[in-house]
Structures are given as C-alpha cells and as structure tokens.
Amino acid sequence: MYIIGENIHILSDKVKEALKERNAEFFKSSAIKQVEMGAKCVDLNLGPRKKDWDEVFPWIVKNVESAVDVPLCIDTTNVNGMEAALKNITKAQPILNSTSAEPERLEAIPLLAKQYGAKLIALTMGSSGIPIAADERVAIALETLIPRMMEIDYGMENLIIDPLVLTVSGCQEYCPHLIEAVRTLQYAWDPAPLISVGLSNVSNAVPNEKRPLINRVYLALLMGVGLNMMIADPLDTVQNQVIQWIEEKDTSTPLAQLYNKIAERTEASEEVQSEDFDMADPDQVAIWKTTQILYNKVIYADGYLEQ
C-alpha cells in the first residue's frame, strides 16, 4: 500500500498554530514520523492560502524536504500556490492534488503538472458535483479526465484517479458505489491509471472514537477491489496491521482471518455474511455492524455500534 501521509492538514489546530508561528520543527517532525511509520509521500494540505501563498508554499516545501526524501503531495485549490511549491521542490517527483473535470481547473492544472514533471490526482467530479453511481464516476474519468491528458500528451503513468470517498455520515449511499468505481477503473483504460482515495473522508463528521474502525473496515473493502494507494494516517498502527494482514494473506489470528474474509468477499463481488463473524466476540460484532453501514444496509447513526 502506497500511503500518502495526511497529517499536515490545515484543519488541524496544531497545524494552524505551527503555520501561524512558522514553526519549521513541527512540520519537519511530523514528516519524519509519518515516513518512519510507512508513509511513502507526505501530503501538504495548507488550504488555498489566498493572501500568503507566495511565501508559505516555498517555505514549507523547503523545510519538509530538508527533513525527508520522499515525494511531497501539494494539496491545495490555489493554482498559483501549486506552482510556487513546485518551483522549490528539488528531490522526488511531486504529486499535485488536485484537478477535477471542471473546465477551468482541467485547462490549467494538467499543464502545470506536465511542465514540472509532477504526478497529478484527478477527481471524478464535474461542474455539477460528484455523481453517486460508480458508472457515472468512471464515465467522468473516461470521457473527460483521460482525454484531456491525452490531448496534452501527459503520461498516463503519472495520472492518479481519485473517485472520491465521501462520509458515511450524510453521504452513506456513496460508500458502496465508491468500491465499485475503484474496481472498474482498473480495467477501464489500457494502460490503467493509478487509483487513490482519501480514506479518512469516509469517517468525517463521525465521533472521533469511532473513526478508526470505520476507516479500517472500509480499507479492507477497498483492498478487496485492488486499491493500493491512499491518503491516510500512517500513525494508525492497527490500520497498518490490517494492510499487512491482507497484503500477506496472514490469517494467523481471528481478526486477521476476518479482515482477509472481508477483502476476499469483496474481490468476489460478494458481501460478508453474519456467519463469517464470531458474534460472541465484541470486536467482530463491531466490524460486522460497520460493514452494514458501509454497504448502506443499515442507516448510519452516531450510536450505530450500540444499536
């Protein structure tokens, strides 16, 4: 699993404070910790930075690159900020996050990625928003995103399609469609583009204590359809264990067996069944209940585990 570490994110109060104080050591330490825990790229999500982008993006790139050698993912809606960051990257091939199928962004950002030799995350979202159905998201990739890359002779090996994870709290019906979009996109073009998702988006607006479980179960479902790249928290050691279990087909413990069963069932276009679970084990019951909200079989509520 190629993990793009998500922990330098402007929604974090600690990140906001460190950025305000230009605390370089905070960002260096965060990047180092994420890489030590398995991140193969570090995401830099500083928001649009409309007023100080020309100073902030070069500053953070230089400081994080001084601490780690992995690629940086420049995560902003500010095209000028993207370029300011790209001009200062000196190490590994960067990733731009992101373009969409909206005409203005699709016109400018792929050209910027090509100019600076960056990989590019492209979202399956057009001017009318994000479609629910998997086939509609795939259609955006095939009919709009990929043709634009071909038009400008942008290497398909550098394109990363993001079919967009949305939260189970409020957009529950999107969750199973995202799984099928990931499955289909791998066979929709030759050569196939890379596919990545923002894993923790699925648990946005969910109580903090329930977020890791939802993320991990959704991860197992997505790994079942071949996902091998994501923006996620590399400091989640249990998540990392789930990845290892599935990648290595390790069934040495009951939970390892269960997560592998979830991935295997999904690969076969099946849903897990109650008989796959030991209902005497509270941990397995929690995972069962989590699969049901992600399948959109049971309506999500903050207290779903207690129901």
MIKOL-989305 format. One line per 3 residues: number of its first residue (from 1); for each residue z, x, y of C-alpha. Coordinates in steps of 0.001 Angstrom, whole numbers, plus 524288, in hexadecimal, padded with zeros to 5 digits. Each point is the difference from the previous one (the first is absolute). Layout:
! MIKOL-989305
NUM> Z/X/Y ~ ...
! end
This chain:
! MIKOL-989305
1> 80000/80000/80000 ~ 7FBF1/80545/80D35 ~ 80B17/7FC22/80914
4> 7FE0E/80001/80EAB ~ 80DF5/800FF/804E7 ~ 80323/7F4BD/80921
7> 80CE8/80417/805EB ~ 7FB5A/80472/80D72 ~ 7FDEF/7F245/80510
10> 8021B/7FB13/80DC2 ~ 80706/7F3D1/7FB19 ~ 80B4E/808BE/7FBE2
13> 80A97/80111/80A61 ~ 8024F/80E19/7FC18 ~ 7F1AC/8033F/801DE
16> 7FFD5/7F92E/80D33 ~ 80BC5/807B2/80493 ~ 7FAD6/80CF7/7FAE4
19> 7F2F1/7FDAF/80687 ~ 8067F/7FC62/80CC8 ~ 807E6/80C97/7FF9B
22> 7F47E/80813/7FAE0 ~ 808C4/80432/7F4CE ~ 7F680/80889/7F890
25> 809E7/8039D/7F586 ~ 80180/7F1B9/7FC28 ~ 7F18B/7FEAF/7FD21
28> 7FF27/80D20/7F931 ~ 80B90/7FC97/7F755 ~ 7FA7F/7F2A3/7FCB0
31> 7F2DC/805BD/7FC3C ~ 80635/80A95/7F7A3 ~ 808B2/7F642/7F8C8
34> 7F4A4/7F708/7FD2E ~ 7F793/80AF8/7FAB8 ~ 80B33/80547/7F7BF
37> 80156/7F277/7F9F1 ~ 7F1AE/7FF06/7FC7E ~ 7F85E/7FBAB/80BFF
40> 7F276/8060E/7FFF6 ~ 7FD4C/7FBD3/80E01 ~ 808C0/7FC5C/80B81
43> 7FD32/7F3CD/807E3 ~ 8024B/800E0/80EAB ~ 8015D/7F21E/804F6
46> 803B2/800B8/80E54 ~ 7FA09/7F32A/8044B ~ 7F553/7FF3A/80A5B
49> 8071E/808C1/809EF ~ 7F7DB/7FA6C/80B0B ~ 80681/807EF/80ABB
52> 802CB/80D49/7FA03 ~ 7F679/8014C/7F4B0 ~ 7F9A3/80C39/805A0
55> 80CE3/80754/7FF56 ~ 806E2/7F9B2/7F45A ~ 7F58E/800FE/7F587
58> 7FD46/80E8D/801CE ~ 80EA5/8029F/800DC ~ 8037B/7F978/7F327
61> 7F436/80586/7F8BE ~ 80369/80DEC/803E5 ~ 80E42/7FE61/7FC39
64> 7FDCB/7F959/7F2E7 ~ 7F52A/80995/7FC5C ~ 8095C/80B1B/802D1
67> 80908/7FA9E/7F57A ~ 7F6DE/7FB76/7F506 ~ 7F27A/80344/7FAEC
70> 7FBFD/7F28B/7FADC ~ 7F625/7F721/806D1 ~ 80464/7F77F/80B4B
73> 7FC79/7F1A7/800FE ~ 7FE0C/7FC14/80E30 ~ 80483/7F1F2/80047
76> 7FD2F/7F941/80CE2 ~ 7F74F/7F5C5/80652 ~ 7FD7D/80931/80B6F
79> 7F2AE/80656/7FE24 ~ 802B4/809E7/80AC0 ~ 80CE0/80343/7F968
82> 7F8E1/8020E/7F32D ~ 7F6FF/809DE/80640 ~ 80B13/806DF/80719
85> 806AB/801D1/7F2D4 ~ 7F39F/80444/7F8EF ~ 7FD22/80A72/80A23
88> 80CEA/80683/7FCC3 ~ 7FFCA/7FF84/7F12E ~ 7FDCB/80D84/7FA4E
91> 803F1/7FEE6/7F1B6 ~ 7FC17/7F5E9/7F5C7 ~ 7F5A2/7F569/80135
94> 80660/7F4C8/80785 ~ 7FF59/7F15D/7FDB8 ~ 7FD67/7F613/80AB9
97> 80733/7F334/7FE78 ~ 7F883/7F7D1/802D4 ~ 7F3A5/7F897/802E1
100> 7FD39/7F1E1/7FCBA ~ 7F37A/7F81A/7FF3E ~ 801BB/7FBA7/80E15
103> 7F383/80461/80701 ~ 80649/80804/80ACE ~ 8089D/807D5/7F6B8
106> 7F57A/8016B/7F5B2 ~ 7F6D3/80576/80A44 ~ 8091F/80A86/80509
109> 809B2/80465/7F5AB ~ 7F6E6/803CB/7F4B9 ~ 7F874/80894/8097D
112> 80CB3/8066E/80405 ~ 803BA/80261/7F1D4 ~ 7F2B7/805F3/7FD3E
115> 80078/808A6/80C1D ~ 80D07/805FC/7FC13 ~ 7FDF2/80002/7F147
118> 80B01/7F661/7FD7A ~ 801E0/7F65A/7F517 ~ 8004C/7F1FC/804CF
121> 807ED/7F42D/7FBD5 ~ 7F80E/7F395/801E6 ~ 806C4/7F2CB/7FFAA
124> 7F9C4/7F3F1/7F9FF ~ 8024A/7F85A/80C6B ~ 7F5E2/7FA75/80930
127> 8004D/7F948/80D1A ~ 8050B/7F38A/7F9BE ~ 80B7C/806E2/7F995
130> 8038D/802DE/7F1E7 ~ 7FA33/7F720/7F597 ~ 808C8/7FB59/7F50D
133> 7F688/800A5/7F498 ~ 7FD50/80CCB/7F90A ~ 7F14E/7FDEF/7FFD9
136> 7FFC2/7FDF8/80EBC ~ 8070B/80CDB/80248 ~ 7F6C9/806ED/7F6B6
139> 7F48D/7F9E2/80740 ~ 804BA/805E1/80CD8 ~ 80020/80D54/7F993
142> 7F294/7FE76/7F9DE ~ 7F8FC/7F8FC/80AF5 ~ 805EB/80639/80C15
145> 80892/80BF7/7FDEE ~ 7F7F1/807AB/7F62F ~ 7F2D8/7FD10/8067D
148> 80560/80547/80CD0 ~ 803F0/80C9E/7F939 ~ 7F280/80140/7FA0D
151> 7F9BE/7FD54/80D2C ~ 806B5/80BD2/80607 ~ 7FEE8/8085D/7F3B4
154> 80EB0/8008A/7FE28 ~ 8038F/8056B/7F2A5 ~ 804D7/7F592/7F6B4
157> 8099E/809D7/7FA63 ~ 8072F/7FF5A/80D01 ~ 800E4/7F12D/800BE
160> 80CAE/7F93B/7FC51 ~ 7FFD1/7F12B/7FF09 ~ 80CBC/7F8E3/802E4
163> 7FF60/7F1C6/7FB6A ~ 80C8B/7FD27/80766 ~ 80D43/7FCEA/7FA3E
166> 806DC/7F4E5/8070E ~ 80E10/7FBCB/7FEBB ~ 8049C/7F71F/7F524
169> 8086F/7F9B8/80A7E ~ 7F641/7F7B3/80760 ~ 7F330/80435/7F9A9
172> 803A5/7FE4F/7F1C1 ~ 7F2C7/7FA9B/7FBFA ~ 7F9AE/80CFE/803AC
175> 807D2/807E9/7F614 ~ 7F86C/7FCFA/7F374 ~ 7F2F5/8008A/80733
178> 802F6/80DD7/80483 ~ 801C2/80431/7F1D8 ~ 7F29A/7FABC/7FC75
181> 7F9DC/8062D/80C0B ~ 80505/80D56/7FBB8 ~ 7FAC8/7FD96/7F251
184> 7F26B/7FC06/804B7 ~ 7FE00/80A1C/80AAA ~ 80022/80B06/7F611
187> 7F394/7FAA4/7F9D9 ~ 7F947/7FA47/80BDD ~ 7F8E3/80C52/80440
190> 7FB07/80C9C/7FA1C ~ 805D7/80950/80327 ~ 80C5B/7F804/801C5
193> 807C2/80213/80C7D ~ 80E3B/803A6/7FF31 ~ 80970/7F497/800E7
196> 80D30/8004D/806AE ~ 80A2F/7F5FB/803F3 ~ 80BF3/7FF7B/80894
199> 80976/7FCDE/7F507 ~ 80C2C/7FCBC/807CD ~ 7F8AA/7F5C2/807E2
202> 80244/7F6C7/7F496 ~ 80E91/7FFB1/80309 ~ 7FF6A/7FF5F/80EC9
205> 8093E/7F588/80546 ~ 8078E/80028/7F327 ~ 80EA2/80346/8000E
208> 80169/80EC1/7FF0E ~ 8076F/7FFD4/7F330 ~ 7F4D8/7F8E7/7F925
211> 7F4B5/807E1/80582 ~ 7FFE9/80B76/7F65F ~ 7FF5B/7F72C/7F402
214> 7F4A3/7F81C/80561 ~ 7F8DD/80C82/80395 ~ 801E4/805D3/7F27A
217> 7FBB9/7F409/7F874 ~ 7F3FE/7FE66/80888 ~ 7FD29/80E69/7FDED
220> 8001B/7FE1F/7F13D ~ 7F69D/7F485/8014C ~ 7F6E4/807FD/808A4
223> 80081/80BE7/7F73D ~ 7FBB8/7F6FB/7F51D ~ 7F323/7FDDE/80728
226> 7FE2E/80E65/802C6 ~ 80665/80275/80D2A ~ 80271/80E8C/801CA
229> 801CE/8015D/80EC3 ~ 80991/7F96A/80950 ~ 807CC/80105/80C73
232> 80E07/7FF25/7FB59 ~ 80DA0/805BB/800B1 ~ 80065/80C84/7F7DF
235> 80EDB/80060/8014B ~ 80158/7F428/7F6FB ~ 803B6/80733/7F395
238> 7FFA3/7F3D2/7F778 ~ 7F24D/7FCF7/804D5 ~ 7FC2D/80DE0/7FC71
241> 805CB/7FDE6/7F285 ~ 7F7CE/7F3AB/7FE3B ~ 7F3D3/807B9/80396
244> 8036A/80A85/7F61C ~ 802CB/7F611/7F53D ~ 7F2E7/7F959/801C8
247> 7F7DD/80C34/8021A ~ 805DF/806A5/7F418 ~ 800E8/7F369/7F7F9
250> 80E50/80344/7FE15 ~ 806DF/7F523/7F888 ~ 80C7A/8075E/7FCF1
253> 8090D/7F60D/80678 ~ 7FFDD/7F116/800D2 ~ 7FC60/8003F/80E6B
256> 7F54A/809F8/7FDA8 ~ 7FA9C/7F734/7F555 ~ 8007A/7F442/8090A
259> 7F8FA/80661/80B66 ~ 7F592/804D2/7F6A7 ~ 7FEBE/7F240/7FA89
262> 7FDFA/7FAB5/80DCE ~ 7F53A/809EF/8027A ~ 7F9B4/7FDB6/7F2BB
265> 7FFF3/7F140/80164 ~ 7F9F6/80124/80D76 ~ 7F59F/80964/7FB3C
268> 7FC4B/7F5CD/7F5D1 ~ 7FF41/7F55A/80A82 ~ 80C20/7F9B0/7FA5E
271> 80CF7/7FC2E/805F4 ~ 80CE8/8046F/7FA54 ~ 8070E/7F5C6/7F7ED
274> 80E76/7FD09/7FF17 ~ 80036/80531/7F214 ~ 7FC6B/80D68/8056A
277> 80D85/8009B/80626 ~ 80DD6/80150/7FAD9 ~ 8062A/7F4A4/8072C
280> 80D90/80513/7FC8C ~ 7FD77/80BAE/808DB ~ 80237/7FCA1/80E76
283> 7F6A5/80AC2/80457 ~ 7F50F/7FA7F/7F7B6 ~ 802D6/7F236/8049D
286> 7FE9C/804B2/80E16 ~ 7F2F5/8064E/7FCC0 ~ 7FB65/7F375/7F943
289> 80380/7F7DC/80BDF ~ 7F909/809C6/808B6 ~ 7F37A/7FF18/7F81A
292> 80039/7F151/801B2 ~ 8006B/80075/80ED6 ~ 7F55B/80A64/80032
295> 7F78B/7F795/7F72B ~ 8026B/7F4E6/8099B ~ 805B7/7F7F3/7F4E2
298> 80D30/7FE01/8067E ~ 80165/7FE09/80EA0 ~ 8064A/80BCA/80662
301> 80D4E/7FE5A/80659 ~ 8094E/80AA5/80465 ~ 8095A/7FBCF/7F532
304> 7F5C3/7FF91/7F53E ~ 807BD/8091C/7F73A ~ 80BB4/7F6F8/80078
307> 7F85B/7F3C8/7FC9A
! end
